[in-house]
Each structure stands twice: as structure tokens, then as C-alpha cells.
Amino acid sequence: MKNIIVIAKVESLPEHQDYIQDELLKLVKASRQDTGVIQYDLHQNINNPCQFVFYEIWESEALLEEHEKQEHLKAFIKNTEQKLKSIEIEKLHKVEA
């Protein structure tokens, strides 16, 4: 089975940037405990501090799907309602040369 790589971009509304960053850090702490996570890192855009980017590696698509059902992810979605400008999620497989 191939690992799944996730690139997720989350952009807060400017007035909610600090709140969103706090919520994202809570999500990182909880998600790093999920079964199947290999890497789960959060980054902030230097030119746009309202934009945060996750780089995640998961053992399998099935384990990523389990992560997507976790209460901490549901709580993040609920707690950030109407405070985000956008969310983009891309799921990738590594191409081996």
C-alpha cells in the first residue's frame, strides 16, 4: 500500500488569524496521536500570515479516512465556522523515479 500525502491549505479571515492558529495547533497535537500518521506538520506562509499549510503523510488511505472521522477534526470544523476564508485539500501519492 502506498502512503498518502496530504497538502491542506487553510486561510483565516484576518480578524481571526490568532484564533485559527490556536485551533490549528490543538488539531496538530491531537492528530499526531491518530493511528497511521507518519508526519503531521503545520506551516505558516511568510507573505500571508493568515495562510497555514499542513504537510501530512499517512500510512494508507483507510487510516487517513479514520482521521477524517475523529472528534478533534470535527471540533476544529465546528470551532472555525465562519472564521475561515478558504480550505483546500490535496491528496497525493509519491511518484518514484
Buried (B, 14 or more C-beta within 10 A) or exposed (E): EEBBBBEBBBBBBEEBBEBBBEBBEBBBEBBEEBEBBEEBEBEEEEEEEBBBBBEBBBBEBEBBEBBEEBEBBEBBEEBBEEBBEEEEEEEEEEEEE
